[in-house]
């Protein structure tokens, strides 16, 4: 039977694999009866980058001062920073020779306790102790050689260079050389203090390092270097206090880096969960960062390897000097290929062999949902897989489908009923005195989306509301559609009232669903189990309230602005009218009356007077007769009951009104044509009534053509009859046809007859 057909049974392969905790000791003791679960590593680019940096450090062959490097694993919670740090410690512990290694799972305000009980010290391992002693001996040899080199008494004789070479090549015992040449122990202490001044001002470290080669003090000094209180012999020599506090512990690591660095030995410090310092007081946090910056500088300058894990927010707030000396390695979200590989690795580790290119018993849609709902965070991926496996095993299902994944989300994240979620909202809102019990009018019975809690309405103003909608875990697009429909329905019912929505998720909301809710409502949803939920809720409500008030203020301001524009226009018109009256009073003018038709006709040139008179008479006759039957206002006759006569209402249709308006406009156009001809005629001083000469034919043509095209823009007086210009005119009997015919031929007749009369030749046709 294939794995795809067998029910999901047996031990859950994903249980107990969702977190990694760094240990200060490389303990490989097997606990339990079963075989140890092999570590699972999914190869990604970040893994290759980190291991490349570690191998380059271990394989360094140049000057030890160029070996040092500090690496920061930067990523959000659950992306695998601790997992990568654990890989680094495994590689370092498996290296030959093994470098000195200190591992801190998380920093603490009580760093002495961490240093004393949870960090590997030289006395905890014989090989580590021997290596530390050799490093001290090598360092002591360098100090002795430097002191002998400064000796100018000549007591070394001709063997001086040989002694110095033997000390620096680690062939001679520095203690024997010091005793043989009676070197003052205080000189060695003073020399050590000068060297340690850049690391620590504590004289105790100089004394301890100088006494360590002395076998009588070795046990006491190793205990003191492991965090214990100094013994009486050490107190008598000036070592009076144990290594304690953040500053003291980091000074100890800096001293160790000096010892190992001077002896050209690799050494490393791995520090996980640096983000714990965010929860400390400002004073403790500042003390940690100052000491940590000093330690980073020592590791870079003395050839050490320091790896620490930090989240992006804290990394961005670290001092710029740290950013310059630290190489950040950023962890990003996992895509589908890496997710599938992680699932397959766990299935293989449990002895269940999935088919090629599949994650059976996980269905393909289930894997897609796992990628989406986990946001690509491996810790969430494993938790979802663990819950989905349990759900499928409970029902003995042969496959883990989408429903099992959704149920795993609900089981893991929906930790409280919807009623408790509503009470949580009430407690937070009551603290800020938001009234949220009475919904707007007509919205009291509005049903919420399926599975949601009771909406909470917050009145911002009489026409502006905020609705808080608690919902279950958002798993599908249909849930987001229900939320958008509820908000749209509420806004439709409320009409002009402003409504904003804040969704509170009682459970899990992945990034994709959050974006969809934000697109539908205009605000990012909040997650009830977020540690900062209370603060986020208060901030969100206040922000939406400000948005509603600003929107209403903008509406009022827009109305006021429009009203002011109208008032300003009216005021400007009034001022212009007053200015016009003032100018008229200051400069009175006698307005000459418009010329009458008879006076204008006498001034027209003789050849065209008759044509103008005929056109004017046709228009006047048409204006007098009007359109349609003649009007009558005779009252309606009395009725049989003897009631008085009723008034008659005369109705005029639009066609008649347009026709009469066209007659009036045509009459005014004819007068304008006549005035233009008179102006053209009287403007030539060289002319006479009988023989005018050299008149401007172009101006005459323009006047006639202007009248013709202006006439074409008016409605026809014959109600759309034949165009007189299309051929020889037929006999006309209607008044409108007669007037239209006179006007249509007038411009051509005037141009032709005036042109022939005053230029001696035919005028151009229109």
Secondary structure by P-SEA (a helix, b strand, c coil): ccccccccccccccccccbbbbbcccccccccccccccccccccaaaaaaaaaaaaaaaccccccccbbbbbbcccccccaaaaaaaaaaaaaacccccbbbbbcccccaaaaaaccccccccccaaaaaaaaaaaaaaaaaaaaaaaaaccccccccaaaaaaaaaaaccccaaaaaaaacccaaaaaaaaaaaaccccccaaaaaaaaaccccccaaaaaaaaacccccaaaaaaccccccccaaaaaaaaaaaaaaaaaaccccbbbbccccccccccaaaaaaaaaaaaaaaaaaaaabbbbbbbbcaaaaaaccaaaaaabbbbbbbbbcaaaaaaaaaaaaaaacccccccccccccaaaaaaaaaaacccaaaaaaaaaaaaaaaaaaccccccaaaaaaaaaaccccccaaaaaaaaaaaaaaacccccccccccccccccccccbbbbbbcccccbbbbbbbcccccaaaaaaaaaaaaaaaaaaccbbbbbbbbbcccccaaaaaaaaaaccbbbbbccccaaaaaaaaaaaaaaaaaaaaaaaaaaaaaaaaaaaaaaaaaaaaaaaaaaaaaaaccccccccccaaaaaaacccccaaaaaaaaaaaaaaaaacccccccccccccccccccbbbbbbbbcaaaaaaaaaaaaaaaaaaaaaaaaaaaaaccccccccccccccaaaaaaaaaaaaaaaaacccccccccccccccccccccaaaaaaaaaaaaaaaaaaaaaaaccccccccc
